Amino acid sequence: MTSTAAPDLRVLLVVGSVRDGRIGPVVASWVRDRLVEHGGLDVDVVDLLDVDLPASLDGSGDTEAWRARVGAADAVVVVTPEYNHGYPGYLKTAIDSVQGEWRGKTVGFASYGGAAGGTRAVEQLRPVFTECHVHSVRDQVVLPNVWELIGEDGTLDGERAEASAKAMIEQLVWWGSALRSARAAAAV
Ligand SMILES: Cc1cc2nc3c(=O)[nH]c(=O)nc-3n(C[C@H](O)[C@H](O)[C@H](O)COP(=O)(O)O)c2cc1C
């Protein structure tokens, strides 16, 4: 008997900061655990520090492999800090290095930083993804003063963000599933 269950939704979790001493991987690890807890998701974590993408966008380095990982995803979660009220420059290079692979996908955000918790970075990312034909889900994880949430063991205490993470992931799954069906029916 063949199973009629839908295959797991493929979620690409992007670690968007690459600077020395960054907190990004700690936040991403917490988000990954929330995605795994949800169940039914095939999570691919990509740390942009490990991806060689030329600022010239000439397609060299790891560009092809990066595009393939985006192409394989049904949905994306971007973990981003806020730098000078924006998002990291290398994250923009990563977004711009992709071509049609973004189209018809959905994206959710987990942001962190100082008082505003990275919200200003995400407000800038939303129109960028819209231009790439990517829908962005409404709810997002926001972690203000993130350094206060990291314990001596180096892990994040994200208790206050549990509800927003749940909302973001549920919306991501809804839109990701709907758009997967839509992409199968017609090219976008
Ligand atoms: C260059 C730079 C600019 C920053 N600007 C802001 C800012 O405008 N707003 C904010 O809330 N935090 C700001 N911060 C604090 C960062 O959000 C915080 O250090 C965060 O941990 C950075 O992410 P990362 O550790 O993964 O690189 C800035 C940090 C850096 C390094």
The ligand as an SDF file (V2000), in Angstrom:
LIG
                    3D

 31 33  0  0  0  0  0  0  0  0999 V2000
   28.0500   46.8300   13.5920 C   0  0  0  0  0  0  0  0  0  0  0  0
   26.9700   46.6120   14.6130 C   0  0  0  0  0  0  0  0  0  0  0  0
   25.8680   47.4480   14.6110 C   0  0  0  0  0  0  0  0  0  0  0  0
   24.8340   47.2360   15.5180 C   0  0  0  0  0  0  0  0  0  0  0  0
   23.7270   48.0230   15.4490 N   0  0  0  0  0  0  0  0  0  0  0  0
   22.6410   47.6970   16.1970 C   0  0  0  0  0  0  0  0  0  0  0  0
   21.4130   48.3840   16.0050 C   0  0  0  0  0  0  0  0  0  0  0  0
   21.2750   49.2890   15.1990 O   0  0  0  0  0  0  0  0  0  0  0  0
   20.3640   48.0060   16.7640 N   0  0  0  0  0  0  0  0  0  0  0  0
   20.4350   46.9880   17.6640 C   0  0  0  0  0  0  0  0  0  0  0  0
   19.4420   46.6610   18.3030 O   0  0  0  0  0  0  0  0  0  0  0  0
   21.6000   46.3310   17.8850 N   0  0  0  0  0  0  0  0  0  0  0  0
   22.6830   46.6510   17.1580 C   0  0  0  0  0  0  0  0  0  0  0  0
   23.8580   45.9730   17.3260 N   0  0  0  0  0  0  0  0  0  0  0  0
   23.9140   44.9200   18.3390 C   0  0  0  0  0  0  0  0  0  0  0  0
   23.6840   43.5730   17.6720 C   0  0  0  0  0  0  0  0  0  0  0  0
   22.3530   43.3910   17.3000 O   0  0  0  0  0  0  0  0  0  0  0  0
   24.1260   42.4630   18.6130 C   0  0  0  0  0  0  0  0  0  0  0  0
   25.4930   42.6550   18.8780 O   0  0  0  0  0  0  0  0  0  0  0  0
   23.9460   41.0870   17.9950 C   0  0  0  0  0  0  0  0  0  0  0  0
   24.4610   40.1290   18.8750 O   0  0  0  0  0  0  0  0  0  0  0  0
   24.6370   40.9800   16.6580 C   0  0  0  0  0  0  0  0  0  0  0  0
   24.4360   39.7110   16.0890 O   0  0  0  0  0  0  0  0  0  0  0  0
   25.6640   38.6970   15.9290 P   0  0  0  0  0  0  0  0  0  0  0  0
   26.2760   38.5520   17.3190 O   0  0  0  0  0  0  0  0  0  0  0  0
   25.0580   37.4050   15.4580 O   0  0  0  0  0  0  0  0  0  0  0  0
   26.6080   39.3020   14.9560 O   0  0  0  0  0  0  0  0  0  0  0  0
   24.9170   46.1800   16.4600 C   0  0  0  0  0  0  0  0  0  0  0  0
   26.0690   45.3560   16.4540 C   0  0  0  0  0  0  0  0  0  0  0  0
   27.0600   45.5590   15.5350 C   0  0  0  0  0  0  0  0  0  0  0  0
   28.2370   44.6200   15.5240 C   0  0  0  0  0  0  0  0  0  0  0  0
  1  2  1  0
  2  3  1  0
  2 30  2  0
  3  4  2  0
  4  5  1  0
  4 28  1  0
  5  6  2  0
  6  7  1  0
  6 13  1  0
  7  8  2  0
  7  9  1  0
  9 10  1  0
 10 11  2  0
 10 12  1  0
 12 13  2  0
 13 14  1  0
 14 15  1  0
 14 28  1  0
 15 16  1  0
 16 17  1  0
 16 18  1  0
 18 19  1  0
 18 20  1  0
 20 21  1  0
 20 22  1  0
 22 23  1  0
 23 24  1  0
 24 25  2  0
 24 26  1  0
 24 27  1  0
 28 29  2  0
 29 30  1  0
 30 31  1  0
M  END
$$$$
